[in-house]
Amino acid sequence: MNRIALVSFALLLIISCVAPVWADPLADEMAAMNARWDAAINNADFDALLPMYTADARLMPPGAQPVTGAMAVRNFFAGRGRSTSNHKLELVDVSLMGSHAYVTSHFTATFSANEKSDPHLWQHRKTP
């Protein structure tokens, strides 16, 4: 084994052992929150959404009026019942600006209407 290959292999081993130390705790927390949100929607446990929203939270659904407040957001999703299943948020990016975190996620879900299910790929982006 030549020296370059040996040094490259050693560096790869070192990086793979150190990489977990470089984990981003904020990204980990946002990914955990995404998982809690997915579970609430997939299990139709809309009360579980309440602690994820502030009193002045604002949901802006396409084609509808904005919904303001944690309870109103909860009621918005509860009003849709089990029309959404297999919801899965995938964290793309977390940006910290002052005391606020801005999260970009992709999600997939199956939306049902009139007992007919159609899988759709949706993309949600929150930008500063």
NORJOTA-V393848 format. One record per residue. N is the residue number from 0. SS is DSSP state (~ for helix, > for strand, _ for the rest). PHI is phi as a letter, one per 40 degrees, with the letter a starting at -180 (none if undefined). Layout:
<<N	SS	PHI> <N	SS	PHI>>
This chain:
<<0	_	none> <1	_	c> <2	~	c> <3	~	c> <4	~	c> <5	~	c> <6	~	c> <7	~	c> <8	~	c> <9	~	c> <10	~	c> <11	~	c> <12	~	c> <13	~	c> <14	~	c> <15	~	c> <16	~	c> <17	~	c> <18	~	d> <19	~	d> <20	~	c> <21	~	c> <22	_	d> <23	_	c> <24	~	c> <25	~	c> <26	~	c> <27	~	c> <28	~	c> <29	~	c> <30	~	c> <31	~	c> <32	~	c> <33	~	d> <34	~	c> <35	~	c> <36	~	c> <37	~	d> <38	~	c> <39	~	c> <40	~	c> <41	~	c> <42	_	c> <43	_	f> <44	_	b> <45	~	c> <46	~	c> <47	~	c> <48	~	c> <49	~	d> <50	~	c> <51	~	c> <52	_	b> <53	_	c> <54	_	c> <55	_	b> <56	_	d> <57	>	b> <58	>	b> <59	_	b> <60	_	c> <61	_	c> <62	_	g> <63	_	b> <64	_	c> <65	_	d> <66	>	b> <67	>	b> <68	_	h> <69	~	d> <70	~	c> <71	~	c> <72	~	c> <73	~	d> <74	~	c> <75	~	d> <76	~	c> <77	~	c> <78	_	c> <79	_	c> <80	_	f> <81	_	c> <82	_	c> <83	>	b> <84	>	a> <85	>	f> <86	>	c> <87	>	a> <88	>	c> <89	>	b> <90	>	c> <91	>	b> <92	>	a> <93	>	b> <94	>	b> <95	>	b> <96	>	b> <97	_	g> <98	_	c> <99	>	b> <100	>	b> <101	>	b> <102	>	b> <103	>	b> <104	>	b> <105	>	b> <106	>	b> <107	>	b> <108	>	a> <109	>	b> <110	>	b> <111	>	b> <112	>	a> <113	_	f> <114	_	g> <115	>	b> <116	>	b> <117	>	b> <118	>	c> <119	>	b> <120	>	b> <121	>	b> <122	>	b> <123	>	b> <124	>	b> <125	_	b> <126	_	b> <127	_	c>>
